[in-house]
Amino acid sequence: MIEVGALRALRSVAALGTLARAADELGFTASAVSQQIKRLERQIGMPVLAPAGRGVVLTPAGQAVVDSSLEVFQALERCAEAAQSVAEGAPRGVLRVAAFSTGIRGLLAPVHPRLLTRYPDLRLHIAEQDPDQALHSVEAGTADLALLHDADGLPVPLSPALSRHLVHTDLGDVVMAETHPLARAEPPLDGEDLSGHAWVTSPPGTVCHQWFRRVFAGLPEEPDVRHLVDDFSTQLSLVASGEVVALIPRLARPPLAEGLVARPLRRPPTREVHAAWRRSAESSPAIRAVLTELGAARSAGVHAGHVDERAGDPHGVVRGEERQRGGDLGEAR
């Protein structure tokens, strides 16, 4: 009989291309993964991998095994979910969550205390991963839930074996010093308001730089970019000088220091954040609990970087002295 561990090792090697990468993902040594693959080959009576340069590729037999293995893991997961449901559907055990940095700080961290209080038998194991890596982890079974943000407005493609659910829509605001001329402009700001000012922005190749270019698309003048900085806290330290302004996603915005304000855009760049999980885990009480809490936070606007547009602040301006409402955030990746 084929061992589940060997089958999982082959799926990981197939996705990542080398024994070493698969070993890192699975938490084994490359030698241990190699031994699992050899056992699998003995069990089916033929090789499943062939060398290709510095990596390996699946043989036709190996590809057939990988293609058929999805049903095996789905069936095993349904067995585990059935066992969990015996306890009246109470979330329990460890839920492995893979998410990008801003998703952890801006979405998961704010709901984590409530999850701990409501479900004392549930424990989240959170790993920071880029969307592509997080998606692979869920598909490979090394994570149960992933938070993914779209890339330049294009959703991350999902295989038919996965489900997704929108949990948040992130917007970009312009942040400036209170002494900057833009701080006196009537919000929301448009392209004409932004022309002629100096900027600090994320480097080319990042989603946030694509956001920045989109804001200036169609304007006759090229933006005056003085600084390229990947860290948003560092961007804000330059903004505080009054020389430059910055376009920063709300989820990525650290608490504003005194003397800084954030202004909304008339046509702000956006990105959607989805949760993704295996369809075979649809009935997971733990996944349902996390999705419920994320949904409640979204409805209430309880997430880091939320711009308060109360009657007392009709322009949607967030000032430095209000910064503690925003929570602690880091870089958007």
N, C-alpha and C positions, 0 to 999 in steps of 0.2 A: 504494500500500500504506500502511496506517495505521502511523504511527510509534509505537513503544512508549513513548517519552518523552511524546508528546502524550496517549496513552491513560492513562498514569499521572497526568498533570496533571489530566485530566478527572475521574478517580476521586477525587483529592484535593479538587478544587473541589466535587464532589458531596457529599463527606462533611463538609466544613468550611463550605461556604456562601458563601465569598468568595475572590476571587483572591488577596487579601493573605495570608489564613491559609494557603492552599495554597502560596503562595510561601515563607512562613516554614518550613513543614514540609519542602518539597522542596529548600530551600537556593537558590532562585532569586529574582529580582526579580519583582514583580507583572507588569511589562511582558513579561518572558520567558515567564511562564506564559500571559499573554494571547496572545502570538504562537504558542505551542504549540497553544492551543485554536483559534485562527484557521486554522492549518495543518490541524488535524484536520477542521474544518468544510469546508475546501476539498477535502480528500481524500474525504469522504463526500457532499459536495454539498448539505449543509443545516446549519442552525444547531443547536448542541447545548446552548446556554445562553440564558437569557432573564433580563433584569433583574427583580429583586424587592426593592423598597425599597433598602436599602444593600447588599444581597447579590445573588446570582444563584440561579436554579433551573434544573434540567434541563428541556429540551424533551422531548417524547415520543421523538424520535430520540436525544437525548442519554441518556435513561434506558435505551433499548434497547442503546446502545453500552456503557454502564456494566454493565448486567446480563450482557452477553456477554463482558465483558473478563476476568472471573474465570478462565474457562477458558484464556484466553491466558496470563495470568501463571502459572497453575499449570503449564502446559506448558513455559514458559520456565524455571521453577524446577526442574522435573524434568530438563530438559536440563543445567542447571548441576550438579545433584546427581549425575547420571550421570557427568559429567566428573570430579567430585571422587572418586567411587568408584573410578576407574581407579587412583588412587594407594593401593590396598589399603585404602580407607576411612579413611585417616589424616586427622584434622581439620586443616584448613589454611585460610588466608585470614582474613577479618574476619567475626566474628559480631556483629551489632548486637543489643544487649539493652536493652530498655526495662523499668525497674523502679521501684517506689516507694522512697523514701529508706531506710526500715528494711530493705527487702528487699536493697538494695545492701549496706548495712553489715553486716547480720546474716547474710545467706545467701551473696551473691556474693563479697564481700570475703574471707571465710574460705577459700573454695575456689579463689580466683583464683591464689594462688602455686602450688598443685599443678597447675592447668591449664597455667600457664606452663612448669612443669618437664616435665610429661609430653608436652605438645604444643607444641614450640617454634615450629612454623609456624602456630599458631593465635593470633589476637589478638582479644580482646574489645573492642568499642566500647560502653560502657555510658552510657545516658542516663537521667537521673531523670525519671520521668513518673508521674502518677497512673494508677490502673488503667484508667479509661476511655480516657485518652489513649494509654496503652501498647497497649491492645487495638486501638485505631484504627490505630496505627502498624504493627502486625503485619498487620492486614487490608489496609492501603494499600501494604504492601511496603517501608516505610521502616525497619522493624525486623524482625528474624528471630525473636526470642524475647521474650516478655514475662513478668514476674512480676506476678501479680495477687493481691490479698487480697480476700476477700469483704466485703460491706457489711452489717453488722449481722446476720451469719449467712446472708445470701442470696448464693449464688455469682454472680459476674458472668456474665450470659448470653453465650454464644458462638454465632457463626454456624456453620452446617454445614461451612464451609470450614476451620474451625480445630479443633485438638485441644488437650486439656488434660491435665495430670498433677499430682497432689498432691505437693508437695515439702516442705511444712512445716505444722505446726499450732502456732499461737502461743497462749500462755496469758497471763492477767493475774495478777500477784501484788500484794500490799500491801507497800509499803515504808514503814519507820518508823525513828525513832531508837532506838538500843538502850535509851535511858532511858524510852521511851514505854511506857505500861501495856500496849499490845497486844503488845509484844515479850515479855511474860511469859505471854501466853495460849498454851494448848496448840494447836499447829497440827495439821491445817489449820483455818483460821478459817472461821466461818460468819457469817450475818447478825446474829445476836445479839451476837457478839463485836465487830462493826463499829459497832453502834449507840452513839450518845452521844459519838462522837469527831469531831474537826474534820478537814476534808479540803481538799486542793488538788486540783483536777481540770482536765481539758481543757475548753475552752469548749463550750457546746451546739452541735450541728451536726456535731461530730466523731465518728468511730467510737468513740474512747476514752470520750467522754462517754456515748454510748449503752451502752457496757460498764458504766460506773459506775452509770447508772440501773437497769440490769438487775440488778446485785448487790443493790440496795435494793428491788427490786420485791416487793411483798407485805408489807414491814415497816411497822409502824404509824407510825413516826416518819420525818419527812423528814430526809435527811442534812444535817449542818451543814457547808455548803460555805463556806469562808472566802476562798478564792482561786480564780480562773479563769486558768490559764496554759497556753499551747499548747506550750511547749518543756519537754521532760522533764528536761533538766539544770537548768533553773530551778525546776521542781517539787521536785527533790531538794534544792536549796539551801534551800528553805522547809521541807522535811521535816526537814532537819538541825537546825532550831531546836527541834524537839520539840513544836511547837504543833500541827502537822497531820501527816496520813499521806496517802499517794497510792496509787492503783491504776495500775500501769504494765505494759504488755505486755512480755514478756521480750525480744522482739526490739528494743524501743524503749529498753531500760534501759541507760543509760551505766554504766560501771564505778562500783560503789558506793564512796563515800568511807568512811573509817574512822568507826565510830560509827553506821552505817546497817545495817539488816538487811532482807531480803525474806522474806515469809512467804507460803506457798501458801494458796489458798482451797479450801474443800470442794467448791464448785461454781464453778470459775473460768470467767470468760467466755473464749471462744475465737474464733479466726478462722483460716480455712484459707488457705494460700498455694499457688496453682497456677502452673505454667508453662504458657504457651500458645504455639502455633506453627501455621503453615499446614499443612494436611494434605499439600499438595504437597511439603512439605519433610521428610516423615517419615523419609526415608533420609539426611538430612543428618548426616555424621559429627560436625560441630561441635556441633549440637544434642544429639546422643546423648551426646557427651562431657560437656557441661555438665550434662545431666540425670543422668548416671551419678555425677558428682562430688557433685551436690546430694543424690542419694539416699544415697550413702555417708556424707555428713556427717549426714544426718538419722538414719540407723541408729546412728551412733556418738555422736549428741548433740553433734557438733562444730559449734556455731554460737554466735554471740554471744547473751548473755542466758540461756544454759542454766542451769537450777537443778540443782545437784548434790545428789542424794539418796543419797549413799553411806552405807554402814553407819556410818561415823564421823559422819554428820550426819543422823540418822534423821528429823528434823523437816523436812528440805528447806529449811533456813535458809541463806541466802547472806549472809555478813558482809562488811564493808568490806575486811578484810584479805585476803579471797579474791577481790577484785574483778578482778585481772588475768586470771583464767581466763575472764571474760566477754567480753573484747574491747572494742573501741571502737565505740560505737553513737551514733546520733543520733535525731532525732524520728521518730515513726511517722506516716506519711502514706499 
